[in-house]
Amino acid sequence: MAGKPRRCRLRRLGFGGICIRSIFFCISTSLTPFQSKPPVFYPTTFIMMFTSVIATLVAFAIPALAQTTVSVSYDTSYDNGAASLSTVACSDGVYGLETEGYTTFSSLPDFPYIGGAPAITGWDSPSCGTCWELNYSAGSINETIYVTAMDVGQDGFNLSLEAMNALTNNLAQQLGRISATATLVSNSSCGF
């Protein structure tokens, strides 16, 4: 009977009476309706197992890779809540914060935890309004804050003095510039 397609005993559905169940079996095991023995190696099973292993590795690796050491400084102009967003890189445009209805620094949900971020390289950056977790650990200090990126940060993060004081236990002016760990997080951490 080689060369003849298997027929359904219960129903004659599908393509010329070929059993629908046989077609699905053939698709899932890479057989044609005319083969009788399945291959020893099932590519679909291997691919699913390989994919799950890769997904697991990526799930654990991404958070570790997302953390970067950055330079952090302060600029007191970010402490002025009345300052207009039109003075920063994330003012208007497609990604601008004014487009979202914010007008001044203090109108941002996370004020005064705002500043420039290295991810923003110019006006209307897609990184405008992103939220960053900054962690500073030195000696007895181990502080974490969440900062809204709203301006260019050429040499790292440039925060309001109040935000940097929160990060350094009120040592911002004494330290001037520090190294911290930065991680991009959900905007909900910054109140958006």
C-alpha positions as CSV (number, residue, x, y, z in Angstrom):
1,M,0.0,0.0,0.0
2,A,3.0,2.3,-0.3
3,G,2.2,5.4,-2.2
4,K,-1.5,5.6,-1.2
5,P,-2.6,8.2,1.3
6,R,-4.0,7.0,4.7
7,R,-7.7,7.4,4.8
8,C,-9.7,8.5,7.9
9,R,-11.8,5.7,9.3
10,L,-14.1,8.1,11.1
11,R,-14.5,11.0,8.7
12,R,-13.6,11.9,5.3
13,L,-12.6,15.5,5.8
14,G,-9.8,17.5,4.3
15,F,-7.9,17.1,1.1
16,G,-9.2,14.2,-1.0
17,G,-10.2,12.2,2.0
18,I,-6.8,12.3,3.6
19,C,-7.2,12.3,7.4
20,I,-7.0,15.7,8.9
21,R,-5.3,14.2,11.9
22,S,-2.7,12.7,9.7
23,I,-2.0,16.1,8.1
24,F,-1.5,17.7,11.5
25,F,0.7,14.8,12.6
26,C,2.7,15.2,9.4
27,I,3.1,19.0,9.9
28,S,4.2,18.6,13.5
29,T,6.7,15.8,12.8
30,S,7.9,16.9,9.4
31,L,6.5,13.8,7.7
32,T,4.6,13.6,4.5
33,P,1.3,11.7,4.5
34,F,3.0,8.8,2.7
35,Q,5.7,8.1,5.3
36,S,5.1,5.5,8.0
37,K,8.0,6.0,10.4
38,P,8.7,9.3,12.1
39,P,12.2,10.6,12.1
40,V,14.4,10.1,15.2
41,F,15.2,13.8,15.4
42,Y,12.2,16.2,15.9
43,P,13.3,19.7,14.9
44,T,10.2,21.4,16.4
45,T,10.8,19.9,19.8
46,F,14.5,20.9,19.6
47,I,13.6,24.4,18.6
48,M,11.1,24.8,21.4
49,M,13.6,23.5,24.0
50,F,16.4,25.7,22.6
51,T,14.1,28.7,22.6
52,S,13.1,28.2,26.2
53,V,16.7,27.9,27.3
54,I,17.6,31.1,25.5
55,A,14.6,32.9,27.0
56,T,15.6,31.9,30.5
57,L,19.2,33.0,30.0
58,V,18.1,36.4,28.6
59,A,15.6,36.9,31.4
60,F,18.5,36.7,33.9
61,A,21.1,38.5,31.8
62,I,19.2,41.6,30.7
63,P,18.9,43.2,34.2
64,A,22.6,42.6,34.8
65,L,23.5,44.1,31.4
66,A,21.2,47.0,31.8
67,Q,23.1,48.4,34.8
68,T,25.9,50.7,33.9
69,T,28.3,52.8,36.0
70,V,27.8,56.5,35.2
71,S,29.1,59.8,36.4
72,V,26.6,61.9,38.4
73,S,26.8,65.7,39.0
74,Y,24.3,68.4,39.9
75,D,23.1,71.7,38.4
76,T,21.0,74.0,40.7
77,S,19.0,75.2,37.7
78,Y,17.0,72.0,37.8
79,D,15.9,72.9,41.4
80,N,13.9,75.9,40.1
81,G,10.4,74.5,39.9
82,A,9.1,77.5,38.0
83,A,11.6,77.0,35.1
84,S,10.0,76.3,31.8
85,L,10.4,73.0,30.0
86,S,11.1,75.0,26.8
87,T,14.6,75.5,28.1
88,V,15.6,71.8,28.0
89,A,16.1,69.2,25.2
90,C,12.8,67.5,26.1
91,S,10.6,70.5,25.5
92,D,8.4,70.0,22.4
93,G,8.4,67.7,19.5
94,V,7.2,64.1,19.1
95,Y,9.0,63.0,22.3
96,G,8.8,66.3,24.2
97,L,7.3,66.6,27.6
98,E,5.3,69.7,26.7
99,T,3.4,67.5,24.3
100,E,2.3,65.4,27.3
101,G,0.9,68.5,29.0
102,Y,3.8,69.4,31.3
103,T,5.0,73.0,31.2
104,T,7.4,73.7,34.1
105,F,10.0,71.6,36.0
106,S,7.6,71.3,39.0
107,S,4.8,70.0,36.8
108,L,6.8,66.8,36.3
109,P,5.5,64.1,38.7
110,D,9.0,63.3,40.0
111,F,10.2,66.9,40.6
112,P,12.9,67.7,41.9
113,Y,14.2,64.2,40.9
114,I,14.9,65.4,37.4
115,G,17.9,66.2,35.2
116,G,20.0,65.4,32.2
117,A,20.8,61.8,31.2
118,P,23.4,60.4,28.9
119,A,20.7,58.6,26.9
120,I,19.4,62.1,25.7
121,T,21.8,63.5,23.2
122,G,19.8,66.3,21.7
123,W,16.4,67.9,21.2
124,D,13.3,65.6,21.0
125,S,15.2,62.4,21.9
126,P,13.2,59.2,22.2
127,S,14.7,58.9,25.7
128,C,12.8,62.0,26.9
129,G,10.8,61.3,30.0
130,T,12.4,57.9,30.7
131,C,12.9,56.9,34.3
132,W,16.2,55.9,35.8
133,E,17.1,54.2,39.0
134,L,20.4,55.6,40.3
135,N,22.2,53.8,43.1
136,Y,25.2,55.3,45.0
137,S,27.1,53.0,47.3
138,A,30.2,54.3,49.1
139,G,31.3,53.6,52.7
140,S,28.2,53.8,54.9
141,I,26.1,55.3,52.1
142,N,23.8,53.1,50.0
143,E,21.1,55.2,48.5
144,T,18.7,54.7,45.5
145,I,16.6,57.4,43.8
146,Y,14.5,57.5,40.7
147,V,15.1,60.3,38.2
148,T,13.1,61.6,35.2
149,A,15.4,62.3,32.2
150,M,14.5,65.6,30.6
151,D,17.7,67.1,29.3
152,V,21.0,66.3,27.7
153,G,23.6,64.6,30.0
154,Q,26.8,64.8,28.0
155,D,29.1,63.6,30.8
156,G,26.6,61.4,32.6
157,F,23.7,62.3,34.8
158,N,23.3,65.9,35.7
159,L,20.7,66.2,38.5
160,S,19.0,68.8,40.6
161,L,21.0,69.6,43.8
162,E,18.1,68.2,45.9
163,A,18.2,64.9,44.0
164,M,21.9,64.5,44.3
165,N,21.7,65.3,48.0
166,A,19.2,62.5,48.4
167,L,21.5,60.2,46.6
168,T,24.6,61.1,48.6
169,N,23.1,61.7,52.1
170,N,23.5,65.5,51.7
171,L,27.1,65.4,50.4
172,A,26.4,66.6,46.9
173,Q,28.3,69.9,47.2
174,Q,31.2,68.3,49.1
175,L,31.6,65.4,46.6
176,G,30.8,67.4,43.4
177,R,30.8,64.4,41.0
178,I,30.3,60.7,41.9
179,S,30.1,57.4,40.2
180,A,26.8,55.6,40.5
181,T,24.9,52.7,39.0
182,A,22.1,53.6,36.5
183,T,19.3,51.3,35.4
184,L,16.5,52.2,33.0
185,V,13.2,51.3,34.8
186,S,9.5,51.6,34.2
187,N,8.2,55.2,34.0
188,S,5.7,54.3,36.8
189,S,8.7,54.4,39.2
190,C,8.9,58.2,38.5
191,G,5.2,58.8,38.9
192,F,4.1,58.7,35.2
